[in-house]
């Protein structure tokens, strides 16, 4: 199998996991994820904007910075962002049908959503693909400050779900915290198995 075909399969598979986690498990309970997905979800819950479109808009300044400052980060992330944004928007209309057949609690949805997003991101990272966003920004900040990338991402994620908790509800904050922890663990396991 050629390298290009393998990369496309990984992009599609990872993006499907992320989209399912967001559309079927997070959105029904107004749960957030960290990073750009979390910002896009806040925009959806408050203003009703499409998540995929909001991800592209929120990521634009970061990708412009990456293009001029560190092009390899840009190139390894742009396709992950485009594919995951596209799949989130494509699967959203199926949310009604999913919820018709599956009735889950907010806690279970937060956990399963975290697993789905963690699997999608983990699969991509294992093959050198990123969805960009705040992870891309964290990589750049780490390069110029020597702060740990994981620490920068964690602080950013906590700020985003903290803002969501203030603007939406305390339940949103708590469920989002669960999603981020579960997603981070799953991503970490998948990435470590790949190394």
N, C-alpha and C positions, 0 to 999 in steps of 0.2 A: 504494500500500500504506500502510495507516495506521501511525502511530508505534507503537502498542501491538503490532500483529501483527509488525512488524519487530523490536521488542525481544524478543518471545517466540521468534522464529526465531533470533536471536542467542544468547539464553539457552540454547536447546536445542542449537544447533550447538557453542557454546563448551563447554557442559557435557559433550557427547558426546566431544569431543576430550580434555578433562581426564580423564573416566572411562576412556576407552580407554587413555590413557597410564598411568594408575594401575593399572587392573585387569589389563591384558594385558602390560605391560612392566616395571613397577616391582615389584609384589607377588611375581611368581614368583622374583625374585632378591633379595628383601628389600632393595630399593633405596628410598631416601627422597627426598622432595622437601623444599623448605624450607617454612617457615610452618606453618599449621594442618594442611595435608595431611601434612606431615612428622611432626608430633606425632601425628596420627591413625594414620599408618602404624606409628610406634613402638608405639602402643597395640595395634595389630593383631598385630604380630610378637611382642610380649611376652605379651599377655593374650588374643589372639584376638578382640578387639572389632571390630565392623563399622566400616569406615573412615568412611562417610558419617555415621553416628550420632556417632562420636567427633569428627568435624569440627564438628558442631552443638554438642556439649557444650563443646568447647574454645573455640569462638567466642562462646559466650553471654556471658561477662564483658566481652569487647571490644565486643559489640553493645549491651550495657546501658550501658556507658560512652559509646558513640557516640550512643545515644538521648538521653541527658541532656546531653552536652557539645557535640555537633555533628551535629544531625539529618540534614543533607544527605548526610553520609558514610554514615550508617545506611541511608538510603533508596536510595542508589546501590549498596549492597552486599548487602542482605538477600536479594534474589531470586537473585543469583549464587551465594550460599552454599547456599540451599535447593535450587536446580536441580542444582548440581554434586554436592552430597551425595547427592541422590536418584539421580542417574544412576550414580554410583560404586556404590551399593548394588544398583541394578537390573542393571547389567552384570556384577557379580562372578560370578554363577552361570555365565556364558558363558565364564569363564576356562579351564575344563577343556577345552572344545571348541576354543578358540583354540590352547592349548598342544599339543593333539593334532595339529594340522595345521602349526603353525609352531614350529620348534626354533631358538632364537636364543641367542647367547652373552650373558653378563651385560653386557658392554661395549656390544654392539649394542642390547640392550634398554634400557640406561640412556640411550643417545643417542636412540632412537626415542621412549621415554617422555618425555624432555625436550622433544622436538619437539612431541609431542601436547599436553602440558600447556602449553607455551609458546604454541602456536597457540590453544588454548582461552582462555587468559587474555588473549592479545593481541587476539583477536577481540572479546572482551567489553569490554576497556579502550578499544578503538577506538570503541565505541559508548556509552561512558560508564557501563559496568557493571563492577563489581568482585566478586570472591568474598569480599571482606572479610578476616577473620582478621588475621594479623599485618601484612598490607599496610594494613589499616584502622587498626590500632594505630600503625603507622609514620607514617601521614598525620597522625594526631592528635598524636603526639610531635613531629613536625616543626613543626606549627603552634605548639606551646607552647615549643619550644626553638630553633627555626630551624636544626636539624640537617638535612642532606640526607636526603630520604626513601629514596633508593636506598642510601645508606650504612647507614641503620637496618635496612632490609630485608636487606641483605647480612650484616650482623653477626648478625641474628636467624637467618637461614638457616644460617650457619656454626655457630652455637651448637646448633641443632637437629640438624644432621647430625653434629656432634661428639659430642653425647650419644648419638645412634644408633650411631655408630662404637664408642663405649665399651660400650654395652649389647648391641650385636648383633655386629659384627665390623668389622675394618679394611677388608675388601672392601666392606662396606656403605657405609662412609665414602667410599671412593674412587669407587665407582660413583655414589653420591649427589652427589658433587662434580661429576662429569661431567653428570649430569642437570640440576643447578641452573644450570651454566654454559650448556649448550645451551638450556634453557628460557628463561633470561634473554635470550640472544641472539635467539631466535625472537620472544619477546614484544616486545623492543625494536624489531626490524625491523617487525613488524606495526603497532605503535603509531606509529612514526615515519612509516610510509607513510600512516597515517590523518590525520596532522596537516598 
